[in-house]
Amino acid sequence: MKYLVIILSIAFLAACNYESYNQRQIEGQWFSESWTSGGEETGYRAWLAFDQDSTYRALFNNRREQGKFWVDGQRLYTDAEDGDPIKVKISSLDEQTLVIEMNRSGNTEVITLGRGTVNRIGDIPEE
């Protein structure tokens, strides 16, 4: 009985610290506010649009991408039409800010995105 209480307590504490997100929370347009690699600012820019039909469009430093996306717990998956599926961690998400972490060649990259509209950046994107 003592072990059952300990196991249940650990499971409860772990569940309390686990943030789970869903697709509806990230739908809309997002613009990078910062993009760091190994803790240092890269100067890279990003624009992402997540649509209700589970498709996304993105622009990363003048490289365009589009495809399907889905959210599972703390993970955001993108499957580009001309690439392999990618999984990133959602570090935090609220109404105005999305922070994602990814590992590129052993370096942790963190992108902080703000919710917005195309009017925030004049050169993004042309369909």
Contacts in CASP RR format, 6 or more apart in sequence:
PFRMAT RR
TARGET T0000
AUTHOR 0000-0000-0000
METHOD contacts of the structure
MODEL  1
MKYLVIILSIAFLAACNYESYNQRQIEGQWFSESWTSGGEETGYRAWLAF
DQDSTYRALFNNRREQGKFWVDGQRLYTDAEDGDPIKVKISSLDEQTLVI
EMNRSGNTEVITLGRGTVNRIGDIPEE
18 74 0 8 1.000
19 73 0 8 1.000
19 74 0 8 1.000
19 90 0 8 1.000
19 92 0 8 1.000
19 93 0 8 1.000
20 73 0 8 1.000
20 74 0 8 1.000
21 71 0 8 1.000
21 73 0 8 1.000
21 74 0 8 1.000
21 90 0 8 1.000
21 93 0 8 1.000
22 71 0 8 1.000
22 73 0 8 1.000
23 50 0 8 1.000
23 54 0 8 1.000
23 69 0 8 1.000
23 70 0 8 1.000
23 71 0 8 1.000
25 71 0 8 1.000
25 93 0 8 1.000
26 50 0 8 1.000
26 71 0 8 1.000
26 76 0 8 1.000
26 90 0 8 1.000
26 93 0 8 1.000
26 98 0 8 1.000
27 50 0 8 1.000
27 51 0 8 1.000
27 52 0 8 1.000
28 49 0 8 1.000
28 50 0 8 1.000
28 51 0 8 1.000
28 115 0 8 1.000
28 116 0 8 1.000
29 47 0 8 1.000
29 48 0 8 1.000
29 49 0 8 1.000
29 115 0 8 1.000
29 116 0 8 1.000
29 117 0 8 1.000
29 118 0 8 1.000
30 46 0 8 1.000
30 47 0 8 1.000
30 48 0 8 1.000
30 49 0 8 1.000
30 50 0 8 1.000
30 98 0 8 1.000
30 113 0 8 1.000
30 114 0 8 1.000
30 115 0 8 1.000
30 116 0 8 1.000
31 45 0 8 1.000
31 46 0 8 1.000
31 47 0 8 1.000
31 113 0 8 1.000
31 114 0 8 1.000
31 116 0 8 1.000
31 120 0 8 1.000
31 121 0 8 1.000
31 124 0 8 1.000
32 44 0 8 1.000
32 45 0 8 1.000
32 46 0 8 1.000
32 47 0 8 1.000
32 111 0 8 1.000
32 112 0 8 1.000
32 113 0 8 1.000
32 114 0 8 1.000
33 97 0 8 1.000
33 112 0 8 1.000
33 113 0 8 1.000
33 114 0 8 1.000
34 41 0 8 1.000
34 110 0 8 1.000
34 111 0 8 1.000
34 112 0 8 1.000
35 41 0 8 1.000
35 42 0 8 1.000
35 43 0 8 1.000
35 44 0 8 1.000
35 45 0 8 1.000
35 46 0 8 1.000
35 109 0 8 1.000
35 110 0 8 1.000
35 111 0 8 1.000
35 112 0 8 1.000
36 42 0 8 1.000
36 109 0 8 1.000
36 110 0 8 1.000
37 104 0 8 1.000
37 107 0 8 1.000
37 108 0 8 1.000
37 109 0 8 1.000
38 107 0 8 1.000
38 108 0 8 1.000
38 109 0 8 1.000
39 108 0 8 1.000
39 110 0 8 1.000
42 109 0 8 1.000
44 60 0 8 1.000
44 61 0 8 1.000
45 59 0 8 1.000
45 60 0 8 1.000
45 61 0 8 1.000
45 121 0 8 1.000
46 58 0 8 1.000
46 59 0 8 1.000
46 60 0 8 1.000
46 61 0 8 1.000
46 111 0 8 1.000
46 113 0 8 1.000
47 58 0 8 1.000
47 59 0 8 1.000
47 121 0 8 1.000
47 124 0 8 1.000
47 125 0 8 1.000
48 56 0 8 1.000
48 57 0 8 1.000
48 58 0 8 1.000
48 113 0 8 1.000
49 56 0 8 1.000
49 57 0 8 1.000
49 58 0 8 1.000
49 125 0 8 1.000
50 56 0 8 1.000
50 69 0 8 1.000
51 57 0 8 1.000
54 68 0 8 1.000
54 69 0 8 1.000
54 70 0 8 1.000
55 66 0 8 1.000
55 67 0 8 1.000
55 68 0 8 1.000
55 69 0 8 1.000
56 66 0 8 1.000
56 67 0 8 1.000
56 68 0 8 1.000
56 69 0 8 1.000
56 78 0 8 1.000
57 64 0 8 1.000
57 65 0 8 1.000
57 66 0 8 1.000
57 67 0 8 1.000
57 125 0 8 1.000
58 64 0 8 1.000
58 65 0 8 1.000
58 66 0 8 1.000
58 78 0 8 1.000
59 65 0 8 1.000
59 124 0 8 1.000
59 125 0 8 1.000
64 125 0 8 1.000
65 78 0 8 1.000
65 80 0 8 1.000
65 81 0 8 1.000
65 82 0 8 1.000
66 80 0 8 1.000
66 81 0 8 1.000
67 78 0 8 1.000
67 79 0 8 1.000
67 80 0 8 1.000
67 81 0 8 1.000
68 78 0 8 1.000
68 79 0 8 1.000
69 76 0 8 1.000
69 77 0 8 1.000
69 78 0 8 1.000
69 79 0 8 1.000
70 76 0 8 1.000
70 77 0 8 1.000
71 77 0 8 1.000
71 90 0 8 1.000
73 90 0 8 1.000
74 89 0 8 1.000
74 90 0 8 1.000
75 87 0 8 1.000
75 88 0 8 1.000
75 89 0 8 1.000
75 90 0 8 1.000
76 87 0 8 1.000
76 88 0 8 1.000
76 89 0 8 1.000
76 90 0 8 1.000
76 100 0 8 1.000
77 85 0 8 1.000
77 86 0 8 1.000
77 87 0 8 1.000
78 85 0 8 1.000
78 86 0 8 1.000
78 88 0 8 1.000
79 85 0 8 1.000
79 86 0 8 1.000
80 86 0 8 1.000
86 102 0 8 1.000
88 100 0 8 1.000
88 101 0 8 1.000
88 102 0 8 1.000
89 100 0 8 1.000
89 101 0 8 1.000
89 102 0 8 1.000
90 98 0 8 1.000
90 99 0 8 1.000
90 100 0 8 1.000
91 99 0 8 1.000
91 100 0 8 1.000
91 101 0 8 1.000
91 110 0 8 1.000
92 98 0 8 1.000
92 99 0 8 1.000
93 99 0 8 1.000
95 115 0 8 1.000
96 114 0 8 1.000
96 115 0 8 1.000
97 112 0 8 1.000
97 113 0 8 1.000
97 114 0 8 1.000
97 115 0 8 1.000
98 112 0 8 1.000
98 113 0 8 1.000
98 114 0 8 1.000
98 115 0 8 1.000
99 110 0 8 1.000
99 111 0 8 1.000
99 112 0 8 1.000
99 113 0 8 1.000
100 110 0 8 1.000
100 111 0 8 1.000
100 113 0 8 1.000
101 108 0 8 1.000
101 109 0 8 1.000
101 110 0 8 1.000
102 108 0 8 1.000
102 109 0 8 1.000
102 111 0 8 1.000
103 109 0 8 1.000
118 124 0 8 1.000
118 125 0 8 1.000
END
